Amino acid sequence: MIQMYDFQGNPKKSGGDVLLARLHNRALEAGVTGRVVDHLNGSYSAVFPLLWEGSAQVEVTLVHLSEAVTVLHRLNREHPDRVLFKSLFRSGSISDTTFCNVCLRQTNQPQCNYTDLRTGEPWFCYKPKKLSCDDRIKHRRAGFNVRLKDKEEKLFQSKVNLKVFIHSSGPANVTVLPPRKEQPTVNQGGGKSGLSGYYFHGVWQSLGGTKVNQFNTSAISQCLKGKVVHLYGDSTIRQWFEYFDASLPDAKEINRNSPKQTGPYMIWDNAKNILVTYRCHGPPLSFFNTPTSELRYIANESDGLVGGTNTVVVFSIWAHFSPFPIELYIRRLQSIRRTVIRLLNRAPDTLVVIRTANLRGLTPSVSLGSLGDWYALQQDKVLRAVFKGLNVRLVDAWEMTLAHHLPHNIHPRRPIIKNMIDILLSYICTK
C-alpha cells in the first residue's frame, strides 16, 4: 500500500500521481515491474507476481505529483510549439534561417507548407524574405521555450518530487518460498493482460510469449543469414543498428559519410547475405543539422518494401513526439498502421516488430521540455492500442527498463540493449 501526502503532511484525497513500482533482487539480477492501482483517494496499491524463490525488495518511485501532471497537460495543450525548430535555406550565395514547426503560429510572415502529399503529415516553416520555399536544405532543433505560471516550477524539483524513491515505513523485503505440492498452479502474469517478462540472472525471461534465446556473435550471424532487417525511427532504434554493426564482424558498413544521428546507414555481409539498414523518422525530429532530403516518413518508406519471409521491419517512434498534443502522435501511428496493413496484405510472412517507449533519467528541464516519463507513458498506452489486433510483435522497452537495476536512460545501456536484441532475434529465429 502507498499513501500520498501533501507538502504540509496531510493525506491527499485524490489520485493521479505517477508512480512506478518494481520487485527486485540485486544478487540474483532479478527484477519485475509492479502494477500500480490508483484508488483515486490518495492511496495506491502495488501488485507484483512472485517469480523467483528467495529475497525480493519492493521499490516505489514517485515520477510526478498529480499537480505536476496538470501542468504537463496544459503545456502540451497551450504551448505545442515550445520545442523550437529551424531550417536553413540557401541559393547561391544567399542563405537564411527561419523557424519551423508542426504547430506554427500565424503571423504576417508568409509560410512554406511542407505537408507530406502521401501521408498528409503537416510541417511548416516561415518563408525567407529573399528565398523560395524550394531552397530549404537543412533541419535542426533550436532549443526550448517553456512557459510556467507562478510557483509551478516547485512541482518539478529533483530529489524532492521528481523521480524520487518513496521509502517504506516498515520492512520492504519479502521472502518467496518454494510452492507447496498441493498449491494450485496460477497464471504468472503472461498473456494479453499481464506482464511481458522479467529478469533472472540478468537475462530477460518471457511470460506468455516467444521463448527468449541467447545469441552470441556467431549465433547472430547464423540467425540473420539471408535476412533483410530494416530499422526505422529515432536514436533508440539506432542503438540496435549500432549493436548489429558491432556484432557482425564480416559485414561492411556503407554510407559512412551519412550524418551521425540521422543516417541513413547500411551494413552488408555478402557471404551470409545479410542486410541491415537504419533510417530516422520524419518531422518532428529533434536532431541537429539534418539534410531535408533525409526527412522521410516511415509510412512512405514501408510502402516501398517488397516484404516476405526473409524481411524484418522494426520501428521505434515516440520520444520526439512528447512535446506535442497526443493527437499528432495518434495520427502518425495510424498512418504507420495503414502501411503495416498494406505490407502484411501483400507479404503476410513479413515480420513486423515495434519497440515501445522507455523510461529515462529526469531533470526539471527535461521533464518540462520534451522527454518526461509521463509523456512516454501516455505514448506507450496509445501505441499498444493502435496496433492491437495486428500481426506485429512488441519489444517491451518500458518493462525492460523499469525492471532492470541500471539507471533509467533515454538510451538504455548495453545489457538492456542485448536483451532487447535477443528478443528480436528470437522472433526472427524461433526454435
C-alpha positions as CSV (number, residue, x, y, z in Angstrom):
1,M,0.0,0.0,0.0
2,I,1.2,3.5,-0.9
3,Q,-0.2,6.6,0.8
4,M,0.5,10.1,-0.6
5,Y,0.7,13.3,1.4
6,D,0.8,16.9,0.5
7,F,3.7,19.3,1.4
8,Q,2.0,20.0,4.8
9,G,1.9,16.3,5.7
10,N,-1.8,15.9,5.2
11,P,-3.0,12.8,3.4
12,K,-4.0,13.5,-0.2
13,K,-7.7,12.9,-1.0
14,S,-7.4,12.4,-4.8
15,G,-5.3,10.2,-7.1
16,G,-3.5,10.9,-10.4
17,D,0.1,10.8,-9.1
18,V,2.6,9.0,-11.4
19,L,4.1,6.1,-9.5
20,L,6.4,3.3,-10.6
21,A,7.0,0.0,-8.8
22,R,9.3,-2.9,-9.2
23,L,10.3,-6.0,-7.2
24,H,14.0,-7.0,-7.4
25,N,16.9,-9.0,-6.1
26,R,20.3,-7.4,-7.0
27,A,22.3,-10.6,-6.1
28,L,20.2,-12.7,-8.4
29,E,20.0,-9.9,-11.0
30,A,16.2,-10.5,-10.9
31,G,13.6,-7.8,-11.4
32,V,9.9,-7.5,-12.4
33,T,7.6,-4.5,-12.8
34,G,4.7,-4.0,-10.5
35,R,1.2,-2.9,-11.5
36,V,0.2,0.3,-9.6
37,V,-3.5,0.6,-8.9
38,D,-4.8,4.1,-8.2
39,H,-7.7,4.1,-5.7
40,L,-8.4,7.7,-6.6
41,N,-8.4,8.8,-2.9
42,G,-4.7,9.4,-2.4
43,S,-3.8,5.7,-1.8
44,Y,-2.4,3.2,-4.2
45,S,-1.6,-0.5,-4.3
46,A,1.5,-2.0,-6.0
47,V,0.8,-5.6,-7.1
48,F,3.6,-8.0,-8.0
49,P,3.9,-11.5,-9.3
50,L,6.4,-13.7,-7.3
51,L,8.6,-15.2,-10.0
52,W,11.7,-16.4,-8.2
53,E,12.4,-18.0,-4.8
54,G,14.3,-16.1,-2.1
55,S,14.5,-12.5,-1.2
56,A,12.7,-9.7,-3.1
57,Q,12.9,-6.0,-2.4
58,V,10.0,-3.6,-3.1
59,E,10.9,-0.3,-4.7
60,V,8.5,2.5,-5.4
61,T,9.3,5.7,-7.3
62,L,7.3,8.9,-7.5
63,V,7.7,10.3,-11.0
64,H,5.3,13.2,-10.8
65,L,2.7,14.5,-8.4
66,S,-0.8,14.8,-9.9
67,E,-0.5,18.6,-9.7
68,A,2.6,18.4,-11.9
69,V,0.7,16.2,-14.4
70,T,-1.9,19.0,-14.7
71,V,0.9,21.4,-15.7
72,L,2.3,18.9,-18.3
73,H,-1.2,18.6,-19.7
74,R,-1.5,22.3,-20.0
75,L,1.9,22.8,-21.6
76,N,1.1,20.3,-24.4
77,R,-2.3,21.9,-25.0
78,E,-1.3,25.6,-24.8
79,H,2.3,25.6,-25.9
80,P,2.8,22.8,-28.5
81,D,5.5,24.9,-30.1
82,R,7.7,25.1,-27.1
83,V,10.4,23.0,-28.8
84,L,12.0,25.3,-31.4
85,F,13.0,24.1,-34.9
86,K,14.8,26.0,-37.6
87,S,15.5,25.3,-41.3
88,L,18.4,26.6,-43.4
89,F,17.5,28.0,-46.8
90,R,20.3,28.6,-49.4
91,S,20.5,29.6,-53.1
92,G,23.9,30.5,-54.4
93,S,25.5,33.0,-52.1
94,I,22.2,33.9,-50.3
95,S,21.2,32.0,-47.2
96,D,18.6,32.5,-44.5
97,T,17.2,30.7,-41.4
98,T,13.6,30.6,-40.3
99,F,11.6,28.9,-37.6
100,C,9.6,25.8,-38.4
101,N,7.1,23.6,-36.6
102,V,4.1,21.4,-37.0
103,C,2.2,24.0,-34.8
104,L,3.5,27.2,-36.4
105,R,1.7,30.3,-35.1
106,Q,0.1,32.7,-37.7
107,T,2.0,36.0,-38.3
108,N,2.2,38.4,-41.1
109,Q,5.2,36.4,-42.5
110,P,4.2,34.0,-45.3
111,Q,4.6,30.3,-44.6
112,C,6.0,27.4,-46.5
113,N,3.8,24.3,-46.4
114,Y,5.8,21.1,-46.3
115,T,2.8,18.8,-45.6
116,D,3.7,15.3,-47.0
117,L,1.5,14.6,-50.0
118,R,1.2,10.9,-49.4
119,T,0.7,10.7,-45.6
120,G,-0.8,14.1,-45.0
121,E,1.6,14.7,-42.2
122,P,1.9,18.5,-41.6
123,W,5.0,20.6,-41.3
124,F,5.5,24.4,-41.9
125,C,8.3,27.0,-42.0
126,Y,8.2,30.7,-42.2
127,K,9.2,31.7,-45.7
128,P,12.6,33.5,-46.0
129,K,12.2,37.0,-47.4
130,K,14.6,36.6,-50.4
131,L,14.4,32.8,-51.0
132,S,11.9,30.3,-52.3
133,C,10.3,27.5,-50.2
134,D,12.2,25.1,-52.5
135,D,15.6,26.4,-51.2
136,R,15.3,24.6,-47.8
137,I,18.3,22.4,-47.3
138,K,18.7,21.6,-43.6
139,H,16.5,21.0,-40.5
140,R,17.6,21.3,-36.8
141,R,16.3,21.7,-33.3
142,A,16.9,25.1,-31.9
143,G,16.2,24.9,-28.2
144,F,13.2,25.0,-25.9
145,N,10.8,27.8,-24.7
146,V,9.0,26.6,-21.6
147,R,6.3,28.9,-20.1
148,L,5.5,28.2,-16.5
149,K,3.0,30.0,-14.3
150,D,3.9,31.4,-10.9
151,K,5.1,28.7,-8.4
152,E,4.7,25.8,-10.9
153,E,8.4,25.2,-11.0
154,K,8.1,24.0,-7.4
155,L,6.3,20.9,-8.7
156,F,9.4,19.8,-10.7
157,Q,12.3,19.6,-8.2
158,S,14.9,17.0,-8.4
159,K,15.3,14.9,-5.2
160,V,12.1,16.4,-3.9
161,N,9.1,15.5,-6.0
162,L,10.6,14.5,-9.4
163,K,11.7,10.9,-9.9
164,V,12.3,10.2,-6.2
165,F,12.2,6.9,-4.3
166,I,9.4,6.6,-1.7
167,H,10.9,5.0,1.4
168,S,8.9,2.3,3.2
169,S,7.5,2.9,6.7
170,G,8.3,-0.7,7.6
171,P,10.1,-3.7,6.1
172,A,10.3,-3.5,2.3
173,N,11.6,-7.1,1.8
174,V,9.6,-10.2,1.2
175,T,10.8,-13.8,1.1
176,V,9.4,-16.0,-1.6
177,L,9.1,-19.7,-0.5
178,P,9.0,-22.7,-2.9
179,P,5.4,-23.6,-3.9
180,R,3.7,-26.3,-1.9
181,K,2.9,-29.5,-3.7
182,E,-0.8,-29.1,-3.1
183,Q,-0.7,-25.4,-4.2
184,P,-2.7,-24.9,-7.5
185,T,-0.8,-23.6,-10.5
186,V,-1.7,-19.9,-11.3
187,N,-1.0,-17.7,-14.2
188,Q,2.2,-15.9,-13.6
189,G,1.2,-12.8,-15.4
190,G,1.8,-13.7,-19.0
191,G,-0.7,-13.3,-21.8
192,K,-2.7,-10.4,-23.1
193,S,-3.5,-8.7,-19.8
194,G,-0.2,-9.5,-17.9
195,L,3.4,-8.6,-18.0
196,S,5.8,-9.2,-20.9
197,G,8.5,-10.7,-18.8
198,Y,11.1,-10.3,-16.0
199,Y,14.8,-10.5,-15.4
200,F,16.6,-13.5,-13.8
201,H,20.4,-13.7,-13.7
202,G,20.3,-10.6,-15.9
203,V,18.5,-12.4,-18.7
204,W,15.0,-11.4,-19.8
205,Q,12.5,-14.3,-19.4
206,S,9.4,-14.0,-21.5
207,L,5.9,-14.5,-19.9
208,G,3.3,-16.0,-22.1
209,G,5.2,-15.3,-25.3
210,T,8.1,-16.5,-27.5
211,K,10.9,-18.2,-25.6
212,V,13.9,-15.8,-25.5
213,N,17.2,-17.4,-26.6
214,Q,20.7,-16.0,-26.1
215,F,22.7,-15.1,-29.2
216,N,26.4,-14.6,-29.2
217,T,28.2,-13.2,-32.3
218,S,28.2,-16.4,-34.3
219,A,24.6,-17.1,-33.4
220,I,23.6,-13.6,-34.6
221,S,25.2,-14.1,-38.0
222,Q,23.6,-17.5,-38.3
223,C,20.2,-16.2,-37.3
224,L,20.3,-13.3,-39.8
225,K,21.7,-15.4,-42.7
226,G,19.7,-14.5,-45.8
227,K,17.7,-11.8,-43.9
228,V,17.0,-8.2,-44.6
229,V,16.4,-6.1,-41.4
230,H,15.0,-2.5,-41.8
231,L,15.2,-0.3,-38.7
232,Y,13.2,2.9,-38.7
233,G,12.7,5.6,-36.1
234,D,14.7,7.6,-33.5
235,S,18.0,7.2,-31.7
236,T,16.7,4.4,-29.5
237,I,16.4,2.2,-32.6
238,R,19.7,3.5,-33.9
239,Q,21.2,1.8,-30.9
240,W,20.0,-1.5,-32.3
241,F,21.8,-0.8,-35.6
242,E,25.0,0.1,-33.7
243,Y,24.7,-3.2,-31.8
244,F,24.4,-5.2,-35.1
245,D,27.2,-3.2,-36.6
246,A,29.5,-4.3,-33.7
247,S,28.2,-7.9,-33.7
248,L,28.5,-8.7,-37.4
249,P,32.3,-8.6,-37.9
250,D,32.2,-9.7,-41.5
251,A,29.7,-7.1,-42.5
252,K,30.8,-3.9,-44.3
253,E,29.3,-0.6,-43.3
254,I,28.1,1.6,-46.2
255,N,27.2,5.3,-46.3
256,R,29.9,6.2,-43.8
257,N,29.5,9.9,-44.7
258,S,25.9,10.0,-43.6
259,P,25.0,12.4,-40.8
260,K,25.9,10.7,-37.4
261,Q,22.4,11.0,-35.9
262,T,20.1,10.6,-38.8
263,G,21.8,8.2,-41.2
264,P,20.8,6.5,-43.5
265,Y,23.1,3.6,-42.6
266,M,23.6,0.2,-44.1
267,I,25.7,-2.9,-43.2
268,W,26.1,-5.8,-45.7
269,D,27.5,-9.2,-45.2
270,N,28.0,-10.6,-48.7
271,A,29.0,-14.2,-47.6
272,K,25.9,-14.7,-45.4
273,N,23.6,-12.4,-47.5
274,I,22.7,-10.2,-44.5
275,L,21.5,-6.6,-45.0
276,V,20.7,-4.3,-42.0
277,T,19.5,-0.7,-42.6
278,Y,18.6,2.3,-40.4
279,R,16.8,5.4,-41.3
280,C,15.4,8.1,-39.0
281,H,11.7,9.0,-39.0
282,G,10.4,12.3,-40.4
283,P,9.5,15.6,-38.5
284,P,9.1,16.5,-35.7
285,L,12.7,15.3,-35.4
286,S,14.9,16.9,-32.7
287,F,18.2,16.2,-34.3
288,F,20.8,18.7,-35.4
289,N,21.6,19.7,-39.0
290,T,19.6,17.0,-40.8
291,P,19.5,17.3,-44.6
292,T,15.9,17.9,-45.6
293,S,16.5,15.2,-48.3
294,E,16.7,12.7,-45.5
295,L,13.5,13.6,-43.7
296,R,11.5,10.6,-44.7
297,Y,8.3,9.2,-43.2
298,I,8.2,5.6,-42.0
299,A,4.9,5.0,-43.8
300,N,6.3,6.1,-47.2
301,E,9.5,4.0,-46.7
302,S,7.5,0.9,-45.7
303,D,5.3,1.3,-48.8
304,G,8.4,0.8,-50.9
305,L,9.3,-2.5,-49.4
306,V,8.5,-5.8,-51.1
307,G,8.4,-7.8,-47.9
308,G,8.4,-11.5,-47.5
309,T,9.7,-14.4,-45.4
310,N,13.2,-13.0,-45.1
311,T,12.2,-9.4,-44.4
312,V,12.1,-7.9,-40.9
313,V,10.7,-4.4,-40.4
314,V,11.4,-2.8,-37.0
315,F,10.4,0.7,-35.8
316,S,10.5,2.9,-32.7
317,I,8.8,6.2,-32.8
318,W,7.9,8.1,-29.6
319,A,10.5,10.4,-28.0
320,H,10.4,13.3,-30.5
321,F,6.6,13.5,-30.2
322,S,6.4,14.0,-26.5
323,P,6.1,17.9,-26.5
324,F,3.2,17.8,-28.9
325,P,-0.6,17.1,-28.4
326,I,-1.2,13.4,-28.3
327,E,-3.4,13.7,-31.4
328,L,-0.3,14.3,-33.5
329,Y,1.2,11.1,-32.3
330,I,-2.0,9.2,-32.8
331,R,-2.2,10.5,-36.4
332,R,1.4,9.4,-37.1
333,L,0.8,5.9,-35.7
334,Q,-2.4,5.5,-37.6
335,S,-0.5,6.4,-40.8
336,I,2.1,3.7,-40.0
337,R,-0.6,1.2,-39.0
338,R,-2.2,1.6,-42.5
339,T,1.1,0.9,-44.2
340,V,1.8,-2.1,-42.0
341,I,-1.6,-3.5,-43.0
342,R,-0.7,-2.9,-46.7
343,L,2.7,-4.6,-46.2
344,L,1.2,-7.6,-44.5
345,N,-1.5,-7.9,-47.1
346,R,1.0,-8.2,-50.0
347,A,3.6,-10.1,-48.0
348,P,2.0,-11.9,-45.0
349,D,5.2,-13.6,-44.0
350,T,6.9,-10.3,-43.2
351,L,7.9,-9.9,-39.6
352,V,7.0,-6.5,-38.1
353,V,8.4,-5.6,-34.7
354,I,7.7,-2.5,-32.6
355,R,10.0,-1.2,-29.9
356,T,8.0,0.6,-27.3
357,A,8.8,3.8,-25.3
358,N,11.2,3.5,-22.3
359,L,11.9,5.3,-19.1
360,R,14.7,7.9,-18.8
361,G,16.5,10.0,-16.3
362,L,14.6,13.1,-15.4
363,T,15.7,16.7,-14.7
364,P,13.3,19.6,-14.4
365,S,14.2,20.9,-17.8
366,V,13.9,17.5,-19.5
367,S,10.6,16.8,-17.8
368,L,9.1,20.1,-18.8
369,G,10.7,20.4,-22.2
370,S,10.0,17.2,-24.0
371,L,11.0,13.8,-22.7
372,G,9.4,13.2,-19.4
373,D,8.3,9.7,-18.3
374,W,4.6,10.8,-18.1
375,Y,4.6,11.7,-21.8
376,A,6.3,8.5,-22.6
377,L,3.7,6.5,-20.6
378,Q,0.8,8.1,-22.5
379,Q,2.5,7.3,-25.8
380,D,3.1,3.7,-24.7
381,K,-0.6,3.2,-24.0
382,V,-1.5,4.8,-27.3
383,L,0.9,2.7,-29.3
384,R,-0.3,-0.6,-27.8
385,A,-3.9,0.4,-28.5
386,V,-3.3,1.5,-32.1
387,F,-1.5,-1.8,-33.1
388,K,-3.7,-4.1,-31.0
389,G,-5.0,-6.9,-33.2
390,L,-2.4,-6.6,-35.9
391,N,0.1,-9.4,-36.6
392,V,3.0,-7.5,-35.1
393,R,5.4,-8.3,-32.2
394,L,6.4,-5.9,-29.4
395,V,9.7,-5.5,-27.6
396,D,8.5,-4.1,-24.3
397,A,11.2,-1.4,-23.6
398,W,9.0,0.1,-20.9
399,E,9.1,-3.0,-18.7
400,M,12.6,-3.9,-19.6
401,T,14.0,-0.5,-18.4
402,L,11.7,-0.4,-15.3
403,A,12.5,-4.0,-14.2
404,H,16.3,-3.6,-14.6
405,H,18.7,-2.4,-11.9
406,L,20.5,0.0,-14.2
407,P,19.6,3.7,-14.0
408,H,16.9,4.9,-16.4
409,N,18.3,6.5,-19.5
410,I,16.8,7.6,-22.8
411,H,19.4,5.4,-24.4
412,P,19.4,2.2,-22.3
413,R,22.8,0.7,-21.5
414,R,24.2,-2.2,-23.3
415,P,23.0,-5.1,-21.0
416,I,19.4,-3.9,-21.7
417,I,20.0,-3.5,-25.4
418,K,21.5,-7.0,-25.6
419,N,18.3,-8.4,-24.0
420,M,16.2,-6.4,-26.5
421,I,18.2,-7.8,-29.4
422,D,17.9,-11.3,-28.1
423,I,14.1,-10.9,-28.1
424,L,14.2,-9.6,-31.7
425,L,16.4,-12.5,-32.8
426,S,14.1,-14.9,-31.0
427,Y,11.2,-13.6,-33.0
428,I,13.3,-14.0,-36.2
429,C,14.7,-17.4,-35.5
430,T,12.0,-19.1,-33.4
431,K,13.3,-22.5,-32.3
